[in-house]
Amino acid sequence: MPMPEGEKHPDPSTAARATGVVTVGMCVAVWWPAFTLGAWGWFFFEQKLTVWAAATAALLIVLFRRHGEQNRKRRAAALMLPSVWLVLALTVEDDGGVLDALTGALGDTVAVLGLPATMWVLARIMWPDFGEGLLSPARRVLVIALVLSIAVASYLLGVHHAAFLTCADFTVSGNSEPPGCTPSAPGAVSGR
């Protein structure tokens, strides 16, 4: 879309910095849930509730902004998913039925995709030009590819944690010992 006459084109270095900040933030948000899925085989409750808190705050920002946005309803619907999961988790009977399984699947999806998606929406709120004009489709694909790469690598690190972490590493960090962790040698310093 051509820029109106007299309006400046976005500085490419600004686009690169904004993309970098959002990408790093999304990678930081996704690594731990992916690692725990690899190491323990499930997501921890605090990961899901962290997503719920962040998404609910972002939802309130989207709902109470004075000026309208083109995609406001879609963003609000996406940000509402963690709350839908929480309501279902509180109300659906834990009986192993279809609705129970769907609630669990929604919770797992919220844990892995919720934080990066929430950060993306917040980036679009803070920098309205972030998605249109400032970020090309190729850069969007690059951001998604980088975040997915970190998620997959983190998952694999979790699966193979015994190769570089000991049981003591998990214990000292306040976590439970995952299945298959490597015991520390007597008197050894934690870590490898």
N, CA, C and O of each residue as an XYZ file, in Angstrom:
768
protein
N       0.851     -1.164      0.000
C       0.000      0.000      0.000
C       0.901      1.233      0.000
O       1.773      1.355      0.860
N       0.703      2.152     -0.956
C       1.568      3.332     -1.016
C       1.317      4.251      0.169
O       0.198      4.368      0.668
N       2.390      4.899      0.602
C       2.306      5.836      1.725
C       1.764      7.163      1.203
O       2.095      7.557      0.085
N       0.933      7.866      1.988
C       0.469      9.194      1.582
C       1.657     10.132      1.412
O       2.682     10.001      2.081
N       1.486     11.092      0.489
C       2.569     12.031      0.216
C       2.931     12.804      1.480
O       2.056     13.237      2.230
N       4.212     12.966      1.699
C       4.700     13.703      2.863
C       4.899     12.838      4.093
O       5.515     13.283      5.062
N       4.389     11.603      4.078
C       4.544     10.710      5.229
C       5.835      9.919      5.078
O       6.166      9.459      3.985
N       6.554      9.763      6.167
C       7.841      9.066      6.145
C       7.635      7.555      6.122
O       6.697      7.026      6.717
N       8.543      6.874      5.413
C       8.561      5.409      5.430
C       9.191      4.955      6.739
O      10.089      5.620      7.255
N       8.725      3.820      7.290
C       9.328      3.332      8.531
C      10.813      3.034      8.333
O      11.224      2.516      7.295
N      11.585      3.361      9.321
C      13.025      3.104      9.301
C      13.245      1.592      9.383
O      12.742      0.952     10.307
N      13.991      1.006      8.427
C      14.216     -0.447      8.469
C      14.885     -0.915      9.757
O      14.627     -2.028     10.214
N      15.740     -0.083     10.348
C      16.386     -0.501     11.592
C      15.377     -0.548     12.736
O      15.519     -1.359     13.652
N      14.360      0.313     12.692
C      13.294      0.266     13.698
C      12.522     -1.042     13.566
O      12.205     -1.688     14.565
N      12.225     -1.426     12.334
C      11.517     -2.686     12.101
C      12.340     -3.867     12.601
O      11.801     -4.783     13.221
N      13.634     -3.850     12.336
C      14.504     -4.946     12.778
C      14.579     -5.008     14.296
O      14.537     -6.094     14.873
N      14.689     -3.852     14.952
C      14.747     -3.840     16.427
C      13.443     -4.345     17.024
O      13.449     -5.166     17.942
N      12.323     -3.853     16.502
C      11.022     -4.285     17.017
C      10.838     -5.784     16.817
O      10.368     -6.485     17.714
N      11.207     -6.265     15.653
C      11.101     -7.697     15.373
C      11.983     -8.496     16.320
O      11.569     -9.534     16.836
N      13.193     -8.015     16.546
C      14.115     -8.695     17.456
C      13.588     -8.760     18.872
O      13.654     -9.809     19.514
N      13.065     -7.648     19.367
C      12.536     -7.605     20.738
C      11.372     -8.579     20.894
O      11.324     -9.344     21.856
N      10.448     -8.549     19.959
C       9.284     -9.430     20.045
C       9.700    -10.896     19.905
O       9.184    -11.754     20.620
N      10.618    -11.184     19.000
C      11.068    -12.564     18.802
C      11.764    -13.106     20.045
O      11.480    -14.221     20.482
N      12.669    -12.322     20.611
C      13.367    -12.769     21.827
C      12.359    -12.987     22.958
O      12.433    -13.992     23.664
N      11.430    -12.066     23.134
C      10.416    -12.215     24.180
C       9.576    -13.465     23.993
O       9.287    -14.175     24.956
N       9.184    -13.733     22.760
C       8.387    -14.924     22.494
C       9.197    -16.198     22.740
O       8.663    -17.182     23.253
N      10.471    -16.187     22.382
C      11.330    -17.361     22.616
C      11.540    -17.600     24.106
O      11.524    -18.742     24.565
N      11.737    -16.518     24.859
C      11.883    -16.650     26.313
C      10.603    -17.229     26.910
O      10.656    -18.036     27.838
N       9.461    -16.820     26.379
C       8.183    -17.305     26.904
C       7.927    -18.769     26.571
O       7.288    -19.466     27.359
N       8.401    -19.253     25.438
C       8.050    -20.601     24.994
C       9.033    -21.680     25.452
O       8.669    -22.856     25.473
N      10.264    -21.319     25.820
C      11.267    -22.361     26.090
C      10.905    -23.228     27.290
O      11.023    -24.451     27.210
N      10.470    -22.638     28.394
C      10.224    -23.423     29.607
C       9.039    -24.376     29.453
O       9.164    -25.542     29.827
N       7.893    -23.935     28.920
C       6.826    -24.919     28.710
C       7.256    -26.067     27.791
O       6.904    -27.220     28.040
N       8.005    -25.764     26.744
C       8.466    -26.821     25.835
C       9.448    -27.760     26.545
O       9.389    -28.975     26.355
N      10.346    -27.206     27.356
C      11.307    -28.029     28.095
C      10.586    -28.941     29.087
O      10.905    -30.127     29.178
N       9.621    -28.401     29.828
C       8.911    -29.231     30.811
C       8.119    -30.339     30.130
O       8.014    -31.446     30.660
N       7.564    -30.045     28.960
C       6.865    -31.099     28.227
C       7.841    -32.213     27.859
O       7.497    -33.392     27.941
N       9.053    -31.844     27.454
C      10.057    -32.854     27.124
C      10.563    -33.611     28.334
O      10.721    -34.831     28.275
N      10.824    -32.911     29.440
C      11.419    -33.542     30.627
C      10.403    -34.315     31.463
O      10.683    -35.433     31.895
N       9.241    -33.739     31.693
C       8.261    -34.362     32.589
C       7.089    -34.996     31.845
O       6.376    -35.833     32.398
N       6.894    -34.596     30.598
C       5.781    -35.148     29.831
C       4.477    -34.402     29.999
O       3.446    -34.857     29.504
N       4.489    -33.268     30.684
C       3.288    -32.448     30.843
C       3.692    -31.018     31.145
O       4.861    -30.712     31.380
N       2.679    -30.145     31.131
C       2.888    -28.736     31.462
C       2.518    -28.517     32.919
O       1.581    -29.134     33.424
N       3.238    -27.655     33.587
C       2.947    -27.339     34.976
C       1.806    -26.325     35.058
O       1.613    -25.513     34.153
N       1.060    -26.387     36.150
C      -0.098    -25.514     36.308
C       0.276    -24.039     36.252
O      -0.486    -23.233     35.718
N       1.440    -23.669     36.797
C       1.785    -22.241     36.816
C       2.037    -21.701     35.416
O       1.868    -20.505     35.180
N       2.435    -22.557     34.488
C       2.608    -22.110     33.102
C       1.262    -21.742     32.496
O       1.127    -20.712     31.837
N       0.280    -22.586     32.723
C      -1.053    -22.314     32.184
C      -1.663    -21.080     32.847
O      -2.299    -20.266     32.178
N      -1.471    -20.941     34.156
C      -2.038    -19.782     34.850
C      -1.288    -18.495     34.517
O      -1.884    -17.419     34.546
N      -0.002    -18.579     34.205
C       0.745    -17.405     33.746
C       0.181    -16.925     32.419
O      -0.009    -15.726     32.213
N      -0.083    -17.858     31.527
C      -0.688    -17.502     30.243
C      -2.050    -16.868     30.480
O      -2.377    -15.853     29.865
N      -2.846    -17.454     31.364
C      -4.167    -16.902     31.653
C      -4.051    -15.460     32.153
O      -4.783    -14.587     31.687
N      -3.143    -15.205     33.092
C      -2.988    -13.852     33.642
C      -2.557    -12.862     32.560
O      -3.123    -11.773     32.460
N      -1.568    -13.227     31.757
C      -1.084    -12.328     30.700
C      -2.161    -12.089     29.648
O      -2.371    -10.955     29.216
N      -2.838    -13.151     29.240
C      -3.872    -13.015     28.214
C      -5.065    -12.216     28.727
O      -5.655    -11.440     27.976
N      -5.426    -12.395     29.992
C      -6.543    -11.641     30.556
C      -6.208    -10.159     30.636
O      -7.049     -9.316     30.322
N      -4.991     -9.833     31.051
C      -4.570     -8.424     31.082
C      -4.591     -7.834     29.673
O      -5.073     -6.719     29.474
N      -4.071     -8.576     28.699
C      -4.084     -8.095     27.312
C      -5.515     -7.970     26.794
O      -5.829     -7.033     26.060
N      -6.386     -8.912     27.174
C      -7.791     -8.852     26.775
C      -8.440     -7.575     27.291
O      -9.159     -6.899     26.556
N      -8.190     -7.247     28.546
C      -8.763     -6.022     29.109
C      -8.246     -4.784     28.386
O      -8.994     -3.830     28.174
N      -6.976     -4.797     28.007
C      -6.426     -3.675     27.243
C      -7.149     -3.559     25.906
O      -7.538     -2.462     25.505
N      -7.331     -4.678     25.217
C      -8.016     -4.666     23.922
C      -9.454     -4.185     24.081
O      -9.931     -3.393     23.269
N     -10.149     -4.650     25.113
C     -11.560     -4.297     25.294
C     -11.777     -2.848     25.708
O     -12.780     -2.242     25.331
N     -10.852     -2.285     26.478
C     -11.075     -0.946     27.017
C     -10.304      0.159     26.318
O     -10.298      1.296     26.790
N      -9.661     -0.146     25.217
C      -8.992      0.917     24.453
C     -10.042      1.834     23.866
O     -11.083      1.381     23.391
N      -9.766      3.109     23.900
C     -10.730      4.098     23.410
C     -10.855      4.076     21.884
O     -11.967      4.125     21.358
N      -9.747      4.006     21.180
C      -9.822      4.019     19.721
C      -9.911      2.587     19.194
O      -9.269      1.670     19.706
N     -10.723      2.431     18.159
C     -10.979      1.098     17.623
C      -9.811      0.550     16.835
O      -8.955      1.292     16.352
N      -9.794     -0.747     16.717
C      -8.794     -1.445     15.928
C      -9.513     -2.290     14.901
O     -10.651     -2.716     15.105
N      -8.836     -2.524     13.802
C      -9.414     -3.305     12.724
C      -9.703     -4.747     13.157
O     -10.745     -5.296     12.798
N      -8.813     -5.355     13.910
C      -8.941     -6.768     14.292
C      -9.288     -6.946     15.764
O      -8.935     -7.965     16.358
N      -9.952     -6.005     16.345
C     -10.223     -6.014     17.786
C     -10.990     -7.266     18.233
O     -10.627     -7.891     19.229
N     -12.035     -7.627     17.506
C     -12.852     -8.779     17.909
C     -12.062    -10.086     17.813
O     -12.180    -10.949     18.682
N     -11.262    -10.229     16.762
C     -10.452    -11.449     16.626
C      -9.416    -11.539     17.734
O      -9.196    -12.610     18.300
N      -8.780    -10.417     18.045
C      -7.786    -10.412     19.124
C      -8.448    -10.746     20.457
O      -7.915    -11.530     21.242
N      -9.604    -10.152     20.706
C     -10.311    -10.420     21.961
C     -10.684    -11.900     22.058
O     -10.539    -12.509     23.118
N     -11.157    -12.471     20.967
C     -11.526    -13.894     20.976
C     -10.305    -14.769     21.258
O     -10.387    -15.713     22.043
N      -9.181    -14.461     20.626
C      -7.962    -15.247     20.852
C      -7.490    -15.118     22.294
O      -7.079    -16.103     22.906
N      -7.548    -13.904     22.835
C      -7.087    -13.680     24.208
C      -8.039    -14.271     25.241
O      -7.664    -14.453     26.399
N      -9.258    -14.570     24.831
C     -10.237    -15.150     25.746
C     -10.050    -16.662     25.911
O     -10.577    -17.241     26.861
N      -9.311    -17.310     25.007
C      -9.151    -18.772     25.066
C      -8.589    -19.282     26.391
O      -9.093    -20.282     26.901
N      -7.562    -18.641     26.980
C      -7.104    -19.132     28.284
C      -8.189    -19.058     29.366
O      -8.240    -19.917     30.247
N      -9.051    -18.047     29.307
C     -10.150    -17.961     30.279
C     -11.186    -19.046     30.019
O     -11.751    -19.609     30.957
N     -11.433    -19.338     28.746
C     -12.347    -20.437     28.410
C     -11.792    -21.745     28.970
O     -12.525    -22.533     29.568
N     -10.474    -21.973     28.769
C      -9.859    -23.182     29.326
C     -10.040    -23.225     30.842
O     -10.405    -24.264     31.392
N      -9.785    -22.095     31.528
C      -9.865    -22.078     32.989
C     -11.284    -22.373     33.466
O     -11.465    -23.133     34.418
N     -12.288    -21.789     32.824
C     -13.681    -22.062     33.196
C     -13.995    -23.541     32.973
O     -14.627    -24.176     33.817
N     -13.559    -24.085     31.848
C     -13.786    -25.517     31.594
C     -13.064    -26.385     32.619
O     -13.619    -27.369     33.106
N     -11.825    -26.019     32.945
C     -11.056    -26.799     33.927
C     -11.738    -26.787     35.292
O     -11.665    -27.766     36.036
N     -12.397    -25.687     35.617
C     -13.084    -25.580     36.906
C     -14.428    -26.300     36.915
O     -14.880    -26.753     37.967
N     -15.072    -26.411     35.751
C     -16.445    -26.910     35.734
C     -16.621    -28.303     35.130
O     -17.565    -29.008     35.486
N     -15.739    -28.709     34.232
C     -15.893    -30.016     33.581
C     -15.461    -31.111     34.551
O     -14.417    -31.024     35.196
N     -16.293    -32.138     34.632
C     -15.985    -33.254     35.523
C     -14.765    -34.013     35.015
O     -14.646    -34.298     33.823
N     -13.869    -34.333     35.930
C     -12.625    -35.040     35.600
C     -12.919    -36.538     35.522
O     -12.580    -37.303     36.425
N     -13.569    -36.943     34.402
C     -14.007    -38.335     34.279
C     -13.378    -39.070     33.100
O     -13.733    -40.214     32.819
N     -12.446    -38.417     32.413
C     -11.802    -39.050     31.266
C     -12.646    -39.034     30.010
O     -12.285    -39.660     29.014
N     -13.770    -38.323     30.042
C     -14.648    -38.248     28.878
C     -14.095    -37.322     27.801
O     -13.003    -36.767     27.927
N     -14.882    -37.174     26.739
C     -14.464    -36.365     25.592
C     -14.256    -34.910     25.991
O     -13.241    -34.314     25.629
N     -15.194    -34.330     26.730
C     -15.058    -32.929     27.136
C     -13.858    -32.744     28.060
O     -13.172    -31.724     27.991
N     -13.606    -33.712     28.910
C     -12.428    -33.673     29.785
C     -11.146    -33.702     28.949
O     -10.211    -32.949     29.223
N     -11.098    -34.559     27.939
C      -9.919    -34.650     27.061
C      -9.736    -33.364     26.259
O      -8.612    -32.890     26.095
N     -10.833    -32.799     25.761
C     -10.748    -31.539     25.014
C     -10.268    -30.400     25.903
O      -9.496    -29.548     25.464
N     -10.720    -30.385     27.145
C     -10.262    -29.367     28.098
C      -8.765    -29.504     28.333
O      -8.048    -28.504     28.362
N      -8.286    -30.728     28.502
C      -6.851    -30.958     28.673
C      -6.057    -30.529     27.456
O      -4.996    -29.918     27.587
N      -6.565    -30.848     26.260
C      -5.875    -30.450     25.023
C      -5.845    -28.932     24.878
O      -4.839    -28.367     24.450
N      -6.947    -28.271     25.235
C      -6.974    -26.804     25.184
C      -5.972    -26.228     26.174
O      -5.283    -25.259     25.857
N      -5.879    -26.805     27.361
C      -4.908    -26.342     28.354
C      -3.479    -26.489     27.867
O      -2.656    -25.601     28.086
N      -3.171    -27.606     27.205
C      -1.824    -27.806     26.664
C      -1.523    -26.815     25.546
O      -0.413    -26.290     25.457
N      -2.510    -26.563     24.696
C      -2.338    -25.587     23.617
C      -2.121    -24.199     24.191
O      -1.263    -23.453     23.719
N      -2.893    -23.855     25.204
C      -2.733    -22.559     25.874
C      -1.327    -22.433     26.441
O      -0.705    -21.377     26.329
N      -0.820    -23.502     27.050
C       0.507    -23.451     27.680
C       1.610    -23.185     26.669
O       2.539    -22.428     26.952
N       1.519    -23.798     25.493
C       2.612    -23.666     24.528
C       2.437    -22.459     23.609
O       3.415    -21.777     23.302
N       1.235    -22.191     23.174
C       1.028    -21.109     22.213
C       0.537    -19.815     22.841
O       0.657    -18.747     22.239
N      -0.011    -19.899     24.038
C      -0.629    -18.726     24.649
C       0.298    -17.560     24.891
O      -0.038    -16.430     24.539
N       1.465    -17.797     25.485
C       2.378    -16.680     25.766
C       2.916    -16.030     24.502
O       2.867    -14.804     24.398
N       3.430    -16.789     23.531
C       3.883    -16.116     22.314
C       2.757    -15.355     21.610
O       2.964    -14.244     21.123
N       1.567    -15.959     21.559
C       0.445    -15.280     20.906
C       0.053    -14.015     21.659
O      -0.238    -12.990     21.042
N       0.044    -14.079     22.984
C      -0.276    -12.893     23.787
C       0.765    -11.806     23.571
O       0.426    -10.630     23.446
N       2.031    -12.201     23.529
C       3.087    -11.210     23.297
C       2.949    -10.582     21.914
O       3.208     -9.391     21.744
N       2.546    -11.372     20.933
C       2.347    -10.838     19.585
C       1.238     -9.793     19.601
O       1.389     -8.711     19.033
N       0.121    -10.117     20.253
C      -0.998     -9.171     20.327
C      -0.571     -7.905     21.059
O      -0.894     -6.799     20.625
N       0.153     -8.058     22.170
C       0.622     -6.871     22.898
C       1.573     -6.034     22.050
O       1.533     -4.804     22.097
N       2.425     -6.696     21.280
C       3.322     -5.945     20.389
C       2.516     -5.155     19.372
O       2.869     -4.020     19.050
N       1.448     -5.734     18.867
C       0.603     -5.038     17.895
C      -0.158     -3.883     18.547
O      -0.453     -2.884     17.891
N      -0.476     -4.019     19.834
C      -1.147     -2.923     20.539
C      -0.165     -1.778     20.774
O      -0.491     -0.613     20.547
N       1.042     -2.123     21.233
C       2.048     -1.098     21.539
C       2.588     -0.432     20.279
O       2.784      0.783     20.245
N       2.828     -1.231     19.247
C       3.334     -0.730     17.958
C       2.307     -1.088     16.899
O       2.440     -2.128     16.254
N       1.282     -0.259     16.697
C       0.227     -0.603     15.729
C       0.753     -0.923     14.333
O       0.147     -1.715     13.612
N       1.875     -0.315     13.944
C       2.436     -0.576     12.619
C       3.248     -1.862     12.573
O       3.743     -2.238     11.510
N       3.395     -2.544     13.708
C       4.276     -3.717     13.779
C       3.910     -4.765     12.737
O       4.797     -5.327     12.095
N       2.650     -5.032     12.561
C       2.250     -6.068     11.615
C       2.053     -5.561     10.212
O       2.352     -6.272      9.252
N       1.560     -4.354     10.066
C       1.298     -3.817      8.741
C       2.300     -2.733      8.417
O       2.416     -1.739      9.135
N       3.011     -2.928      7.349
C       3.961     -1.924      6.894
C       5.329     -2.076      7.517
O       6.340     -1.935      6.829
N       5.383     -2.358      8.797
C       6.664     -2.444      9.486
C       7.252     -3.849      9.401
O       8.471     -4.021      9.426
N       6.390     -4.843      9.302
C       6.849     -6.234      9.306
C       6.340     -6.931      8.043
O       5.138     -7.137      7.880
N       7.250     -7.283      7.170
C       6.879     -7.942      5.913
C       6.408     -9.370      6.195
O       6.716     -9.927      7.248
N       5.664     -9.960      5.262
C       5.258    -11.361      5.443
C       6.458    -12.292      5.646
O       6.374    -13.251      6.414
N       7.564    -12.016      4.966
C       8.764    -12.851      5.136
C       9.297    -12.753      6.562
O       9.733    -13.753      7.133
N       9.264    -11.553      7.138
C       9.730    -11.399      8.530
C       8.778    -12.081      9.504
O       9.219    -12.640     10.508
N       7.497    -12.043      9.224
C       6.536    -12.746     10.086
C       6.848    -14.241     10.090
O       6.871    -14.876     11.145
N       7.086    -14.792      8.909
C       7.434    -16.214      8.798
C       8.733    -16.487      9.551
O       8.859    -17.510     10.224
N       9.697    -15.575      9.439
C      10.968    -15.735     10.146
C      10.752    -15.764     11.662
O      11.331    -16.602     12.354
N       9.925    -14.854     12.178
C       9.637    -14.819     13.617
C       9.018    -16.142     14.050
O       9.445    -16.735     15.041
N       8.019    -16.603     13.316
C       7.346    -17.856     13.664
C       8.331    -19.023     13.599
O       8.331    -19.887     14.476
N       9.170    -19.050     12.563
C      10.155    -20.130     12.424
C      11.155    -20.117     13.575
O      11.513    -21.173     14.096
N      11.608    -18.933     13.975
C      12.561    -18.845     15.090
C      11.936    -19.326     16.394
O      12.553    -20.082     17.144
N      10.714    -18.885     16.658
C      10.045    -19.287     17.901
C       9.795    -20.793     17.899
O      10.019    -21.457     18.912
N       9.337    -21.335     16.781
C       9.121    -22.785     16.699
C      10.430    -23.551     16.850
O      10.456    -24.613     17.471
N      11.514    -23.024     16.287
C      12.826    -23.676     16.429
C      13.255    -23.740     17.889
O      13.743    -24.771     18.351
N      13.074    -22.643     18.610
C      13.416    -22.623     20.041
C      12.516    -23.587     20.806
O      12.981    -24.288     21.704
N      11.233    -23.626     20.458
C      10.313    -24.543     21.142
C      10.723    -25.995     20.914
O      10.752    -26.782     21.860
N      11.036    -26.355     19.688
C      11.441    -27.732     19.382
C      12.765    -28.062     20.063
O      12.910    -29.134     20.651
N      13.729    -27.147     19.987
C      15.029    -27.381     20.639
C      14.856    -27.531     22.147
O      15.491    -28.389     22.761
N      14.002    -26.703     22.747
C      13.766    -26.780     24.195
C      13.101    -28.096     24.571
O      13.448    -28.709     25.580
N      12.150    -28.524     23.760
C      11.508    -29.812     23.997
C      12.545    -30.939     23.949
O      12.570    -31.806     24.823
N      13.392    -30.917     22.927
C      14.420    -31.958     22.797
C      15.428    -31.900     23.941
O      15.890    -32.941     24.409
N      15.775    -30.693     24.397
C      16.642    -30.579     25.576
C      15.966    -31.196     26.796
O      16.619    -31.845     27.613
N      14.657    -30.991     26.915
C      13.922    -31.607     28.012
C      13.920    -33.117     27.926
O      14.103    -33.799     28.934
N      13.716    -33.644     26.732
C      13.728    -35.096     26.533
C      15.093    -35.675     26.900
O      15.176    -36.748     27.496
N      16.158    -34.965     26.545
C      17.525    -35.463     26.753
C      18.225    -34.773     27.925
O      19.448    -34.630     27.919
N      17.467    -34.351     28.917
C      18.019    -33.618     30.063
C      19.116    -34.391     30.786
O      20.045    -33.788     31.325
N      19.019    -35.709     30.804
C      20.003    -36.522     31.538
C      21.406    -36.405     30.946
O      22.383    -36.756     31.608
N      21.519    -35.923     29.723
C      22.829    -35.792     29.085
C      23.616    -34.595     29.613
O      24.838    -34.546     29.471
N      22.924    -33.629     30.220
C      23.651    -32.434     30.665
C      23.185    -31.877     32.006
O      23.767    -30.910     32.497
N      22.160    -32.456     32.605
C      21.689    -32.019     33.922
C      21.611    -33.223     34.857
O      21.428    -34.358     34.417
N      21.753    -32.956     36.144
C      21.633    -34.022     37.141
C      20.338    -33.843     37.921
O      19.677    -32.809     37.823
N      19.988    -34.854     38.691
C      18.818    -34.754     39.566
C      18.964    -33.564     40.508
O      17.993    -32.864     40.794
N      20.192    -33.341     40.988
C      20.447    -32.225     41.911
C      20.186    -30.879     41.248
O      19.737    -29.945     41.913
N      20.458    -30.759     39.949
C      20.176    -29.503     39.244
C      18.690    -29.165     39.334
O      18.319    -28.011     39.550
N      17.857    -30.168     39.170
C      16.422    -29.942     39.242
C      15.998    -29.628     40.672
O      15.199    -28.720     40.901
N      16.527    -30.372     41.623
C      16.155    -30.184     43.025
C      16.559    -28.807     43.530
O      15.763    -28.121     44.170
N      17.791    -28.401     43.247
C      18.290    -27.122     43.748
C      17.542    -25.941     43.116
O      17.469    -24.863     43.705
N      16.990    -26.146     41.922
C      16.246    -25.065     41.272
C      14.788    -25.013     41.724
O      14.020    -24.164     41.272
N      14.413    -25.934     42.625
C      13.054    -25.929     43.154
C      12.084    -26.776     42.356
O      10.874    -26.703     42.572
N      12.590    -27.566     41.448
C      11.739    -28.436     40.642
C      11.810    -29.862     41.166
O      12.742    -30.234     41.879
N      10.813    -30.646     40.802
C      10.886    -32.069     41.124
C      11.842    -32.727     40.131
O      12.140    -32.174     39.072
N      12.309    -33.901     40.492
C      13.212    -34.632     39.606
C      12.387    -35.301     38.512
O      11.460    -36.055     38.809
N      12.714    -35.031     37.250
C      11.960    -35.678     36.178
C      12.356    -37.143     36.036
O      13.431    -37.539     36.488
N      11.516    -37.937     35.426
C      11.873    -39.339     35.201
C      13.180    -39.437     34.415
O      13.392    -38.702     33.450
N      14.044    -40.342     34.835
C      15.287    -40.593     34.120
C      16.407    -39.609     34.384
O      17.395    -39.596     33.650
N      16.279    -38.774     35.426
C      17.366    -37.822     35.686
C      18.597    -38.577     36.187
O      18.495    -39.665     36.754
N      19.755    -37.970     35.962
C      21.027    -38.583     36.327
C      21.384    -38.210     37.755
O      21.513    -37.026     38.063
N      21.547    -39.201     38.641
C      21.946    -38.872     40.017
C      23.342    -38.249     40.035
O      24.197    -38.580     39.213
N      23.550    -37.352     40.978
C      24.879    -36.737     41.148
C      25.800    -37.729     41.829
O      25.366    -38.557     42.630
N      27.076    -37.632     41.499
C      28.066    -38.438     42.212
C      28.177    -37.898     43.630
O      28.050    -36.688     43.818
N      28.407    -38.739     44.642
C      28.526    -38.252     46.014
C      29.603    -37.170     46.115
O      30.729    -37.356     45.653
N      29.247    -36.055     46.716
C      30.189    -34.955     46.921
C      30.425    -34.105     45.684
O      31.193    -33.145     45.740
N      29.782    -34.433     44.564
C      29.988    -33.659     43.334
C      29.205    -32.356     43.399
O      28.154    -32.277     44.035
N      29.729    -31.350     42.740
C      29.037    -30.071     42.617
C      27.926    -30.249     41.591
O      28.101    -30.939     40.586
N      26.779    -29.621     41.853
C      25.652    -29.722     40.941
C      26.024    -29.198     39.558
O      26.795    -28.246     39.437
N      25.488    -29.806     38.541
C      25.746    -29.379     37.164
C      26.837    -30.205     36.540
O      27.569    -30.913     37.232
N      26.943    -30.119     35.269
C      27.962    -30.890     34.539
C      28.847    -29.961     33.787
O      29.771    -30.405     33.107
